[in-house]
Amino acid sequence: MSDSLLQITVEHGPVLPADVKASLEQIYDAVPTVTCACDRLGQCCELTDEEAADDWATMYPLYAVEYLAIVDHVREHFSKREQERLLSFDEERPLRCPFLTKVGGCSIHPVRPLACRTYGVISQEGVIETRDRLEGEVPAIWLRHFVKNESCTVCPHTEIEESEKVDDHAECMATFSYDRRLLDLEKSFDGLDDDRRDLLIKASGKYRISRWTWGGFNTLWRKPISWLKSNLVGILDRAAIAE
C-alpha cells in the first residue's frame, strides 16, 4: 500500500452502503421536523469562548456512520475545491461549524447529524414533563443526563412542524434510543480500512472510534498512513472527545 494513498478521496464513490444509509435515514425520520425562526441564523452552530471553555463542541456527538453519510454528500454536491477544503479540515473542536455558511445556513442540511436535528426540539416544559413521566421507568442517571443536556439546547425560536412526533422523540432522547441505534449500526459498518484499524488499535486499544467531530474523523480517515504512524498516538492522547 502506498503511504500517499488516502482512504477517502474526492474521486471515490459512495462510502456508506445503501442499507446502512436507509437505516440511518429511518433513525432521522423519528425526529420532528422543525423550522428555525431565529433572528440570527447559525448562532447555535458557533461557540462562545465560555462555551468552548466549558467543553462544548460544534456538531458533536457525530457518529461514524453520520460522518460517512456527510462525506458522500460533500463529494456528490460540492466542487472539487470545496471537497478538498472540507475533507482536509482537522480541527477537533472549532468554534464555528465548518459547514455553516456566511449567511448562517447549513450547507449539508439534508444530511445534518442527529445532534443538529435534535437541537431545540424539546421545550423546557417538555423536558420536565418527560422526566416526570418516565421517572421510575428509566434509570435515574439517564434522566439526569437528559435534563442537563436538553435544558442546555432549548431554543425559543424553534417552530415544530410535526408535533405528533414530539412525545415519542422526547422519550427516545431520555432513553438514549437514537444513540444506541447509531452505535448498533456502526457495529455492522464503520468504514475504516484494515491499515487504519490496526493503527487505531495499537494507538488506543480501541477497535473503532464511534463518535468524534468532523475534524477528528477527517484526521483518522484522511491523513496518510505514514503520518498516522507517527502522529496518531499523540492526536488521541490530546483528543478531548474521541470515544
DRENDO-1510 file (C-alpha; in Angstrom, 1 decimal, always signed):
<recs>
REC; n; res; u; v; w
REC; 1; MET; +0.0; +0.0; +0.0 .
REC; 2; SER; +1.3; +3.4; -0.9 .
REC; 3; ASP; +1.8; +5.9; +2.0 .
REC; 4; SER; +0.3; +8.6; -0.1 .
REC; 5; LEU; -3.0; +6.7; -0.5 .
REC; 6; LEU; -5.9; +8.2; +1.3 .
REC; 7; GLN; -8.8; +6.1; +2.3 .
REC; 8; ILE; -11.3; +8.8; +1.4 .
REC; 9; THR; -10.5; +11.0; -1.6 .
REC; 10; VAL; -12.6; +13.2; -3.8 .
REC; 11; GLU; -12.6; +10.6; -6.6 .
REC; 12; HIS; -14.1; +7.7; -4.6 .
REC; 13; GLY; -17.7; +6.6; -5.0 .
REC; 14; PRO; -20.1; +6.4; -2.0 .
REC; 15; VAL; -18.6; +5.2; +1.2 .
REC; 16; LEU; -21.9; +4.3; +3.0 .
REC; 17; PRO; -23.7; +1.1; +1.8 .
REC; 18; ALA; -27.3; +1.7; +0.7 .
REC; 19; ASP; -28.8; -0.4; +3.5 .
REC; 20; VAL; -26.8; +1.4; +6.2 .
REC; 21; LYS; -27.9; +4.7; +4.7 .
REC; 22; ALA; -31.5; +3.6; +4.7 .
REC; 23; SER; -31.2; +2.6; +8.4 .
REC; 24; LEU; -29.7; +6.0; +9.2 .
REC; 25; GLU; -32.4; +7.8; +7.5 .
REC; 26; GLN; -35.0; +5.8; +9.4 .
REC; 27; ILE; -33.5; +6.9; +12.6 .
REC; 28; TYR; -33.5; +10.5; +11.5 .
REC; 29; ASP; -37.2; +10.3; +10.4 .
REC; 30; ALA; -38.3; +9.8; +14.0 .
REC; 31; VAL; -37.1; +13.4; +14.9 .
REC; 32; PRO; -39.8; +16.0; +14.4 .
REC; 33; THR; -39.3; +18.4; +11.6 .
REC; 34; VAL; -38.8; +22.0; +12.7 .
REC; 35; THR; -38.4; +25.5; +11.3 .
REC; 36; CYS; -35.9; +28.0; +12.8 .
REC; 37; ALA; -37.4; +31.5; +13.3 .
REC; 38; CYS; -34.2; +32.8; +14.8 .
REC; 39; ASP; -33.3; +36.5; +14.2 .
REC; 40; ARG; -29.6; +35.4; +13.7 .
REC; 41; LEU; -29.4; +32.2; +11.9 .
REC; 42; GLY; -26.5; +30.0; +12.7 .
REC; 43; GLN; -25.7; +31.2; +16.2 .
REC; 44; CYS; -26.4; +27.7; +17.5 .
REC; 45; CYS; -23.6; +26.5; +15.2 .
REC; 46; GLU; -21.0; +28.7; +16.8 .
REC; 47; LEU; -19.5; +28.6; +20.3 .
REC; 48; THR; -18.7; +31.5; +22.5 .
REC; 49; ASP; -15.4; +31.4; +24.3 .
REC; 50; GLU; -17.2; +30.5; +27.5 .
REC; 51; GLU; -19.0; +27.5; +25.8 .
REC; 52; ALA; -15.7; +26.3; +24.4 .
REC; 53; ALA; -14.1; +26.5; +27.9 .
REC; 54; ASP; -17.0; +24.5; +29.2 .
REC; 55; ASP; -16.2; +21.7; +26.8 .
REC; 56; TRP; -19.0; +22.2; +24.3 .
REC; 57; ALA; -18.2; +21.3; +20.7 .
REC; 58; THR; -19.9; +22.1; +17.4 .
REC; 59; MET; -21.6; +19.2; +15.5 .
REC; 60; TYR; -21.0; +16.8; +18.4 .
REC; 61; PRO; -21.5; +14.0; +19.0 .
REC; 62; LEU; -21.0; +13.0; +15.4 .
REC; 63; TYR; -21.3; +9.2; +14.9 .
REC; 64; ALA; -19.0; +7.4; +12.4 .
REC; 65; VAL; -21.9; +6.5; +10.1 .
REC; 66; GLU; -23.1; +10.1; +10.1 .
REC; 67; TYR; -19.6; +11.2; +9.2 .
REC; 68; LEU; -19.5; +8.9; +6.2 .
REC; 69; ALA; -23.0; +10.0; +5.1 .
REC; 70; ILE; -21.8; +13.6; +5.1 .
REC; 71; VAL; -18.6; +12.6; +3.2 .
REC; 72; ASP; -20.8; +11.1; +0.5 .
REC; 73; HIS; -23.0; +14.2; +0.3 .
REC; 74; VAL; -20.0; +16.5; +0.1 .
REC; 75; ARG; -18.4; +14.5; -2.7 .
REC; 76; GLU; -21.7; +14.4; -4.6 .
REC; 77; HIS; -22.8; +18.1; -4.2 .
REC; 78; PHE; -19.7; +20.2; -3.6 .
REC; 79; SER; -17.0; +21.4; -6.0 .
REC; 80; LYS; -13.6; +19.6; -6.0 .
REC; 81; ARG; -12.1; +22.7; -4.3 .
REC; 82; GLU; -14.7; +22.7; -1.6 .
REC; 83; GLN; -14.5; +18.9; -1.2 .
REC; 84; GLU; -10.7; +19.1; -0.6 .
REC; 85; ARG; -11.1; +22.0; +1.9 .
REC; 86; LEU; -13.8; +20.3; +3.9 .
REC; 87; LEU; -12.2; +16.8; +3.8 .
REC; 88; SER; -8.9; +18.3; +4.9 .
REC; 89; PHE; -10.4; +20.2; +7.9 .
REC; 90; ASP; -8.8; +18.6; +11.0 .
REC; 91; GLU; -9.7; +20.9; +14.0 .
REC; 92; GLU; -11.3; +18.7; +16.7 .
REC; 93; ARG; -13.2; +21.5; +18.4 .
REC; 94; PRO; -13.6; +24.5; +16.1 .
REC; 95; LEU; -15.5; +27.5; +17.4 .
REC; 96; ARG; -17.6; +27.5; +14.2 .
REC; 97; CYS; -19.1; +24.6; +12.4 .
REC; 98; PRO; -17.2; +24.1; +9.1 .
REC; 99; PHE; -20.5; +23.7; +7.3 .
REC; 100; LEU; -22.0; +26.9; +8.4 .
REC; 101; THR; -22.5; +29.3; +5.5 .
REC; 102; LYS; -21.7; +33.0; +5.6 .
REC; 103; VAL; -25.4; +33.8; +5.9 .
REC; 104; GLY; -26.0; +31.4; +8.7 .
REC; 105; GLY; -27.4; +28.4; +6.8 .
REC; 106; CYS; -26.4; +24.8; +6.9 .
REC; 107; SER; -24.6; +23.7; +3.7 .
REC; 108; ILE; -25.3; +20.0; +4.5 .
REC; 109; HIS; -28.8; +20.3; +5.8 .
REC; 110; PRO; -30.2; +17.1; +4.2 .
REC; 111; VAL; -27.6; +15.0; +5.9 .
REC; 112; ARG; -27.0; +17.0; +9.1 .
REC; 113; PRO; -26.3; +14.7; +12.1 .
REC; 114; LEU; -28.6; +13.8; +14.9 .
REC; 115; ALA; -27.0; +16.4; +17.2 .
REC; 116; CYS; -28.1; +19.2; +14.9 .
REC; 117; ARG; -31.6; +17.7; +14.1 .
REC; 118; THR; -32.5; +17.4; +17.8 .
REC; 119; TYR; -31.2; +20.8; +18.9 .
REC; 120; GLY; -34.0; +22.9; +20.3 .
REC; 121; VAL; -36.8; +20.4; +19.5 .
REC; 122; ILE; -37.9; +19.9; +23.1 .
REC; 123; SER; -39.1; +22.9; +25.2 .
REC; 124; GLN; -38.1; +23.4; +28.8 .
REC; 125; GLU; -41.6; +22.4; +29.8 .
REC; 126; GLY; -41.3; +19.3; +27.7 .
REC; 127; VAL; -38.0; +18.3; +29.3 .
REC; 128; ILE; -39.6; +18.4; +32.8 .
REC; 129; GLU; -42.7; +16.7; +31.6 .
REC; 130; THR; -40.7; +13.9; +30.0 .
REC; 131; ARG; -38.6; +13.5; +33.1 .
REC; 132; ASP; -41.6; +13.2; +35.4 .
REC; 133; ARG; -43.4; +10.8; +33.0 .
REC; 134; LEU; -40.5; +8.4; +32.8 .
REC; 135; GLU; -39.4; +8.6; +36.4 .
REC; 136; GLY; -39.2; +5.1; +37.8 .
REC; 137; GLU; -39.2; +3.5; +34.4 .
REC; 138; VAL; -35.9; +4.8; +33.1 .
REC; 139; PRO; -32.6; +4.8; +35.1 .
REC; 140; ALA; -32.3; +7.9; +37.2 .
REC; 141; ILE; -28.8; +8.7; +35.8 .
REC; 142; TRP; -30.2; +8.7; +32.2 .
REC; 143; LEU; -32.9; +11.2; +33.2 .
REC; 144; ARG; -30.4; +13.4; +34.9 .
REC; 145; HIS; -28.2; +13.5; +31.8 .
REC; 146; PHE; -31.3; +14.0; +29.6 .
REC; 147; VAL; -32.4; +17.0; +31.7 .
REC; 148; LYS; -28.9; +18.5; +31.8 .
REC; 149; ASN; -28.3; +18.1; +28.0 .
REC; 150; GLU; -31.7; +19.1; +26.8 .
REC; 151; SER; -32.0; +22.1; +29.1 .
REC; 152; CYS; -28.9; +23.5; +27.5 .
REC; 153; THR; -30.3; +23.2; +24.0 .
REC; 154; VAL; -33.7; +24.7; +24.5 .
REC; 155; CYS; -34.4; +27.3; +21.8 .
REC; 156; PRO; -37.4; +29.7; +21.9 .
REC; 157; HIS; -37.1; +30.3; +18.1 .
REC; 158; THR; -37.8; +26.6; +17.1 .
REC; 159; GLU; -41.2; +26.0; +15.5 .
REC; 160; ILE; -42.4; +22.4; +15.5 .
REC; 161; GLU; -43.9; +21.2; +12.3 .
REC; 162; GLU; -44.6; +17.6; +13.3 .
REC; 163; SER; -46.0; +17.9; +16.8 .
REC; 164; GLU; -47.4; +14.4; +16.7 .
REC; 165; LYS; -43.8; +13.1; +16.9 .
REC; 166; VAL; -42.7; +15.2; +19.9 .
REC; 167; ASP; -43.6; +12.8; +22.8 .
REC; 168; ASP; -42.0; +9.8; +21.2 .
REC; 169; HIS; -39.0; +11.8; +20.3 .
REC; 170; ALA; -38.6; +13.1; +23.8 .
REC; 171; GLU; -38.7; +9.5; +25.1 .
REC; 172; CYS; -36.0; +8.5; +22.6 .
REC; 173; MET; -33.8; +11.3; +23.9 .
REC; 174; ALA; -34.4; +10.4; +27.5 .
REC; 175; THR; -33.7; +6.7; +26.9 .
REC; 176; PHE; -30.8; +7.5; +24.5 .
REC; 177; SER; -32.6; +5.3; +22.0 .
REC; 178; TYR; -31.2; +7.2; +19.0 .
REC; 179; ASP; -27.6; +6.9; +20.3 .
REC; 180; ARG; -27.9; +3.2; +20.9 .
REC; 181; ARG; -29.3; +2.6; +17.5 .
REC; 182; LEU; -26.5; +4.5; +15.9 .
REC; 183; LEU; -23.9; +2.6; +17.9 .
REC; 184; ASP; -25.6; -0.7; +16.8 .
REC; 185; LEU; -25.5; +0.5; +13.2 .
REC; 186; GLU; -21.8; +1.1; +13.4 .
REC; 187; LYS; -21.2; -2.4; +14.6 .
REC; 188; SER; -22.3; -3.6; +11.1 .
REC; 189; PHE; -20.3; -0.9; +9.3 .
REC; 190; ASP; -17.9; +1.8; +10.2 .
REC; 191; GLY; -15.9; +2.1; +7.0 .
REC; 192; LEU; -12.4; +2.0; +8.5 .
REC; 193; ASP; -9.9; +0.1; +6.4 .
REC; 194; ASP; -7.6; -2.6; +7.9 .
REC; 195; ASP; -4.4; -0.4; +8.0 .
REC; 196; ARG; -6.1; +2.4; +9.9 .
REC; 197; ARG; -7.9; -0.1; +12.1 .
REC; 198; ASP; -4.5; -1.7; +13.1 .
REC; 199; LEU; -3.0; +1.7; +13.8 .
REC; 200; LEU; -6.0; +2.7; +15.9 .
REC; 201; ILE; -5.8; -0.5; +17.9 .
REC; 202; LYS; -2.1; +0.0; +18.5 .
REC; 203; ALA; -2.5; +3.6; +19.5 .
REC; 204; SER; -5.6; +3.4; +21.7 .
REC; 205; GLY; -6.6; -0.3; +22.2 .
REC; 206; LYS; -9.9; +0.6; +20.6 .
REC; 207; TYR; -11.3; -1.3; +17.6 .
REC; 208; ARG; -13.2; +1.8; +16.4 .
REC; 209; ILE; -14.0; +5.4; +17.3 .
REC; 210; SER; -17.8; +5.6; +17.5 .
REC; 211; ARG; -18.2; +9.3; +17.9 .
REC; 212; TRP; -16.0; +12.3; +17.5 .
REC; 213; THR; -16.2; +15.5; +15.5 .
REC; 214; TRP; -15.8; +16.2; +11.8 .
REC; 215; GLY; -12.2; +17.3; +12.1 .
REC; 216; GLY; -11.4; +14.3; +14.3 .
REC; 217; PHE; -12.8; +11.8; +11.9 .
REC; 218; ASN; -11.1; +13.5; +9.0 .
REC; 219; THR; -7.8; +13.0; +10.8 .
REC; 220; LEU; -8.3; +9.3; +11.1 .
REC; 221; TRP; -9.9; +8.7; +7.7 .
REC; 222; ARG; -8.0; +11.2; +5.6 .
REC; 223; LYS; -4.4; +11.5; +6.8 .
REC; 224; PRO; -1.8; +9.4; +5.0 .
REC; 225; ILE; -0.8; +6.2; +6.8 .
REC; 226; SER; +2.8; +7.4; +7.2 .
REC; 227; TRP; +1.6; +10.5; +9.0 .
REC; 228; LEU; -0.7; +8.4; +11.2 .
REC; 229; LYS; +2.1; +6.1; +12.2 .
REC; 230; SER; +4.0; +9.0; +13.7 .
REC; 231; ASN; +1.2; +11.1; +15.0 .
REC; 232; LEU; -2.0; +9.1; +15.9 .
REC; 233; VAL; -0.9; +8.3; +19.4 .
REC; 234; GLY; -0.3; +12.0; +20.2 .
REC; 235; ILE; -3.6; +13.0; +18.5 .
REC; 236; LEU; -5.6; +10.6; +20.5 .
REC; 237; ASP; -3.8; +11.5; +23.8 .
REC; 238; ARG; -4.7; +15.1; +23.2 .
REC; 239; ALA; -8.2; +14.4; +21.9 .
REC; 240; ALA; -10.9; +15.7; +24.3 .
REC; 241; ILE; -13.9; +13.9; +22.9 .
REC; 242; ALA; -12.9; +10.9; +20.8 .
REC; 243; GLU; -15.0; +7.9; +22.1 .
</recs>
